[in-house]
Amino acid sequence: MRLARLEHLMDRRPLLVNSVLLRQNPHDVREWENRVEILKDSPEHVVSTYTKAVRAVDPLKAVGKYEDLWVGFAKYYENEHDDVEAAEKIFEQAVLENYRRPGDLAAVWCEYSEMEIRHNLLDKALSVVKRATHVPPKHIRNRKLAEGATVQDRVHRSLRLWNLYADLEESIGTVATVRSVYDQILKLRIATPQTILQYGSLLEEKN
């Protein structure tokens, strides 16, 4: 019995150590990811761990990338259960959460759209990036430097999102819709030299 108890304790050691570390710092994203890996053979515990993690971690105190928890949660349903609908629900919650920087939220939006692309749901993927890049009314945009402005107010300036939007329009849209995307990038003054060269090449290619 003692030997069996010792073996049981040794088997549980990684989980027990992880529990101690999370009690010391519940905002450690990497330890939450370690916990998921430890419990990967139990779907119920994986879901429970992700649920606890996204609620326990304060994005402003996070050690690691808070957005990775949401993305990992959604990908778990996508990859392990082939349940895109459940993954979509998780992403829908994820894009409403607070993040340290607009770029962190942009990463979530991109992962959301890219998941739809992987499943050949291109119209859904386009709809996702359209929502993400929606330019808010001027009175909201002017709050970006004001106290209380959210990352949701500012994420529309993410060039990563706009590049994905342009790529999707080039794949399934028209010349007019692609031009509209690039023109909006220029209007927002977020274009890089590479963006302008890509736009010029596109116009040349389409005569």
Summary of the structure (lengths in Angstrom):
residues: 207
radius of gyration: 21.1
end to end distance: 81.0
largest distance: 81.0
contacts: 594
relative contact order: 0.07
helix: 76%
strand: 1%
